[in-house]
Amino acid sequence: LSRAPNTLRANDLWVTDQQEWDIRMRDGGEHLGRIWMVNFQDVATDKVLGYAFGPILSSDMVMMAATMAIERYGVPGAIHMDLSKEFICKAFNGGVRKFSGEVLYREAQGLWNYMGSKIVKAIGSNPKTKTDERWHRIVAEKFYKRFPGYCGSNIDERPEKLVDEEEQHLAWL
């Protein structure tokens, strides 16, 4: 997909992914946790089309980001996504509900099939297959450290004040 990006036009191919940020935030109560982001990006233009943030990664969060992208930029020709459960659920890909081997009912055909978008699944356990990984790396390098809740990706990068908060977070998990 990334070998011939000059042949793509806007909305031909979108890529989507999720990322857990190295930023600690508190929820409405006293629980401390990292924040998740889901984004949809156009491969031809490198433009972020839709996004959603939340404390827990879910298919609802993916649907919010997809809805934002579709409302703003229309229907994509194809979607390049990884194989995580949030992206391959019935809401996006359709399917059937079974109980004791019997089909109870058929789900809608799924968002992408309904809109006529082709699904391109990434190679499992290989983050280099998705073109938006570079964008995630740039955000991590340039943006994370500006937040007061920045906790770093390893123990050497964590500010001293976050040691206690890290312990609270692990206890909460």
C-alpha positions in Angstrom: 0.0 0.0 0.0 2.8 2.5 0.8 5.0 1.6 -2.1 3.0 3.6 -4.7 1.4 6.5 -2.7 1.6 8.8 -5.8 -1.0 6.7 -7.6 -3.6 7.4 -4.8 -6.1 10.2 -4.8 -7.8 11.7 -1.7 -10.4 9.3 -0.3 -9.1 6.3 -2.2 -7.5 4.7 0.8 -7.8 5.5 4.5 -5.8 3.9 7.3 -7.0 3.6 10.8 -5.2 2.6 14.1 -5.3 3.0 17.8 -2.6 4.3 20.1 -2.3 4.3 23.9 -0.6 7.6 24.8 2.1 7.9 27.5 0.0 10.5 29.3 -1.7 9.8 32.6 -5.0 11.4 33.2 -7.6 11.1 35.9 -11.2 10.1 35.2 -14.2 11.8 36.8 -13.2 10.2 40.1 -9.8 9.4 41.5 -8.7 6.7 39.0 -5.6 7.4 37.1 -5.1 5.9 33.6 -3.6 6.3 30.2 -5.6 7.8 27.4 -6.4 6.0 24.1 -6.7 7.6 20.7 -8.3 6.2 17.5 -7.6 8.0 14.2 -8.5 7.7 10.5 -6.0 9.1 8.1 -6.0 9.6 4.3 -3.0 7.8 2.8 -2.7 10.1 -0.2 -2.8 13.4 1.7 -1.6 12.3 5.2 -4.5 14.3 6.6 -6.1 13.1 9.9 -9.8 12.8 9.0 -11.4 11.7 12.2 -10.3 10.9 15.7 -11.6 10.0 19.2 -10.1 9.9 22.6 -11.1 7.9 25.7 -9.9 6.0 28.8 -10.9 2.6 27.4 -10.4 1.4 23.8 -13.7 0.1 22.3 -15.5 -0.4 19.0 -17.7 2.6 20.0 -14.7 4.8 20.1 -13.7 3.5 16.6 -17.2 4.2 15.4 -17.1 7.8 16.7 -13.8 8.4 14.8 -15.2 6.8 11.7 -18.4 8.8 11.8 -16.4 12.0 12.2 -14.3 11.2 9.2 -17.2 10.1 7.0 -19.3 13.2 7.9 -16.4 15.5 7.0 -14.8 13.8 4.0 -17.3 11.2 2.5 -17.0 7.5 2.0 -13.5 6.0 1.4 -12.7 3.6 -1.4 -10.9 1.3 1.0 -10.0 1.1 4.7 -6.6 -0.3 5.8 -6.9 -1.6 9.4 -5.3 -3.9 11.9 -6.8 -7.1 13.2 -7.7 -5.9 16.7 -11.2 -6.7 18.0 -12.3 -3.0 18.0 -11.9 -2.9 14.2 -13.1 -6.3 13.2 -16.4 -6.4 15.2 -19.8 -7.0 13.7 -20.7 -3.3 13.6 -18.0 -2.8 10.9 -17.9 -6.1 9.2 -21.3 -7.7 9.7 -21.9 -11.3 10.8 -24.4 -13.5 12.6 -25.4 -14.1 16.2 -25.5 -17.7 17.2 -26.8 -19.6 20.2 -26.1 -23.3 20.7 -25.1 -23.5 17.0 -28.3 -21.9 15.7 -28.3 -18.6 13.9 -30.6 -16.3 15.9 -30.4 -13.3 13.6 -28.1 -11.8 11.0 -26.4 -8.5 11.8 -26.5 -5.7 9.3 -23.8 -6.3 6.7 -21.5 -3.9 8.5 -20.6 -0.3 8.0 -17.8 -0.7 5.4 -19.7 -3.2 3.2 -22.9 -1.1 3.4 -21.0 1.9 2.1 -19.1 0.0 -0.5 -15.6 0.4 1.0 -13.1 -2.4 0.6 -11.5 -3.7 3.7 -7.7 -4.2 3.6 -6.5 -6.0 6.7 -2.9 -5.3 7.9 -0.4 -8.1 8.4 -0.7 -9.2 12.0 2.0 -8.3 14.6 3.8 -6.0 12.0 3.2 -2.3 12.8 5.3 -1.2 9.9 2.5 -2.3 7.5 0.3 0.7 8.3 1.4 4.1 7.0 0.0 6.0 10.0 2.6 4.5 12.4 5.0 7.3 11.4 2.3 9.8 12.4 2.0 8.2 15.8 5.7 8.3 16.3 5.9 12.0 15.4 3.0 12.8 17.9 4.9 10.8 20.6 8.2 12.6 20.0 6.8 16.2 19.6 3.6 16.3 21.5 3.5 14.0 24.6 6.2 15.7 26.6 4.2 19.0 26.7 1.5 17.5 28.8 1.8 17.7 32.6 0.7 14.0 32.9 3.5 12.8 30.6 4.8 9.5 32.0 7.2 8.3 29.3 7.4 5.0 27.7 10.1 3.6 30.0 11.1 4.1 33.6 14.1 6.4 32.7 11.8 9.0 31.0 9.2 9.3 33.8 9.2 12.4 35.9 9.8 11.8 39.6 6.3 13.1 40.6 4.6 10.3 38.6 6.1 7.4 40.5 3.4 7.5 43.1 0.7 8.0 40.4 2.1 5.0 38.5 1.7 2.9 41.6 -1.9 4.1 42.0 -2.5 3.3 38.4 -1.2 -0.3 38.7 -3.3 -0.8 41.8 -6.3 0.4 40.0 -5.7 -2.0 37.1 
